[in-house]
């Protein structure tokens, strides 16, 4: 027999709404959906070398965020190597 424990987690309202909708549409219990999701995530983390795991979110300070926005708003000109790579990609596709 499997022993169950209760956990508590803070999630966004949008995530809760999606969970509620999926549970209603499929008839699955939310606890089953949550456990399946956690197990799938942990199985993936076990299967993929840690150096290839990218966090789902990044936290940056205000200065870094400003630099990211500046790069997005005023992108640098592509380098010759990037132009060559993109051209090869177009030619192959």
Buried (B, 14 or more C-beta within 10 A) or exposed (E): EEEEEEEEEEEEEEEEEEBEEEBEEEEEEEEEBBEEEEEEEEEEEEEEEEEEEEEEEEEEEEEEEEEEEEEEEEEEEEEEEEEEEEEEEEEEE
